[in-house]
Amino acid sequence: MSDVVLVAVNDSRAAFRAAEVAVDYARRLGASLRVVTVREPGALDRHPDSIEPAVLARHAELAAEAALSHVAALGTAAGVEVSFSRRSGRVAAEILAEAREIKATLIVVALVDRPGNATPYIGSHTLRVLEFSGVPVMVVPLRGAS
């Protein structure tokens, strides 16, 4: 297998839906799947002071583990080879760097679908990935998920 599909995930339902689609595409293409999570430095600083930084950091770590475990199970069930990468930095830049390093043939990301928003939208990280990617990017909506 020389083709690699890259999917960027976090612990959101939208990212899990994107992972499902990425696994399906990898299976159909006979490609392997690379799963990347990106921790943005300073992201935890935006939370209220009442929450201990160590607790927030542990939650972020557990969320990343849950996301990776979920995608691993999807890949195993579909017979797709799955590998993982954890990165730290600016989200879009890290996704693009991962894609270049592994020579991804496709990047899969989720459309932002947050409670309280009337419609899903393309987030700033995804816009940057779309703008600067050298390979096709698939943006997956949550709606329509089974």
C-alpha positions in Angstrom: 0.0 0.0 0.0 1.6 3.2 -1.1 -1.4 5.5 -0.8 -2.0 7.1 2.6 -5.2 8.9 3.7 -4.6 11.4 6.5 -7.5 12.2 8.9 -7.3 14.9 11.5 -9.3 14.1 14.6 -10.2 15.5 18.0 -12.9 14.2 20.4 -15.9 15.8 18.6 -18.7 13.9 16.9 -17.9 15.7 13.7 -14.3 14.4 13.8 -15.5 10.9 14.5 -17.8 11.2 11.4 -14.8 12.4 9.3 -12.8 9.4 10.6 -15.6 7.0 9.5 -15.5 8.5 6.0 -11.7 8.4 6.0 -11.7 4.7 7.0 -14.2 3.9 4.2 -12.1 5.8 1.6 -8.9 4.1 2.7 -10.6 0.7 2.5 -11.9 1.4 -1.0 -8.6 2.8 -2.2 -6.5 0.0 -0.6 -4.7 2.7 1.3 -3.4 2.9 4.8 -4.9 5.5 7.2 -2.8 8.0 9.2 -4.6 9.6 12.1 -3.3 12.9 13.5 -4.3 14.8 16.6 -2.9 18.3 17.2 -2.6 20.0 20.6 -2.4 23.7 20.2 -0.1 25.3 22.8 -2.1 27.8 24.8 -5.4 26.3 23.9 -6.0 25.2 27.5 -5.2 28.8 28.7 -8.6 30.0 27.3 -10.6 28.2 30.0 -11.8 29.7 33.2 -9.3 30.1 36.0 -11.5 27.9 38.2 -10.3 24.8 36.4 -6.9 23.5 37.3 -4.5 23.5 34.3 -3.4 20.0 35.2 -7.0 18.8 35.1 -7.5 20.4 31.7 -4.3 18.9 30.4 -5.3 15.5 31.6 -8.7 15.9 30.0 -7.1 16.8 26.7 -4.9 13.8 26.9 -7.8 11.5 27.6 -9.8 13.0 24.8 -7.0 12.4 22.3 -6.6 8.8 23.5 -10.4 8.3 23.1 -10.3 9.7 19.6 -7.3 7.5 18.6 -8.9 4.4 20.1 -12.2 5.0 18.3 -10.4 5.4 14.9 -8.2 2.3 15.6 -11.4 0.2 16.2 -13.0 1.5 13.0 -9.9 0.7 11.0 -9.5 -2.8 12.5 -13.2 -3.5 11.7 -12.7 -2.4 8.1 -9.3 -4.2 7.6 -7.5 -0.9 7.2 -3.9 -0.4 8.4 -4.0 2.5 10.8 -1.1 4.5 12.3 -1.1 7.5 14.6 0.6 10.8 15.1 0.3 13.3 17.9 1.6 16.8 17.2 1.7 20.1 19.0 1.6 23.5 17.3 -0.7 25.5 15.1 -3.4 23.1 14.0 -3.5 23.7 10.2 0.3 23.9 10.0 0.7 20.6 11.8 -1.9 18.9 9.7 -0.2 20.1 6.5 3.3 19.2 7.8 2.0 15.7 8.6 0.5 15.3 5.2 3.8 16.3 3.5 5.9 14.0 5.8 3.8 10.9 5.0 3.1 11.9 1.4 -0.6 11.7 2.0 -2.8 11.4 -1.1 -5.9 12.8 0.6 -6.6 14.8 3.8 -9.9 14.3 5.5 -11.2 16.9 8.0 -14.6 17.6 9.7 -16.9 20.5 9.0 -17.5 22.3 12.3 -20.9 21.5 13.7 -21.3 23.0 17.2 -24.5 23.0 19.3 -26.2 26.4 19.0 -25.0 27.1 15.5 -27.8 27.2 12.9 -25.6 25.7 10.2 -22.2 23.8 10.1 -19.3 25.9 8.8 -15.7 25.5 7.7 -13.5 26.5 10.6 -10.3 28.6 10.4 -8.0 25.6 10.6 -9.8 23.8 7.8 -9.8 27.0 5.7 -6.0 27.1 6.0 -5.6 23.4 5.2 -7.8 24.0 2.1 -5.8 27.0 1.0 -2.3 25.6 1.5 -2.7 21.8 0.8 -0.9 20.3 -2.1 -3.2 17.3 -2.1 -7.1 17.0 -2.2 -8.9 17.8 1.0 -12.3 16.3 1.9 -14.4 18.2 4.3 -17.0 15.9 6.0 -20.2 17.2 7.4 -21.7 15.6 10.5 -25.3 15.7 9.2 -26.2 12.7 7.2 -24.3 10.4 9.5 -26.1 7.2 10.2 
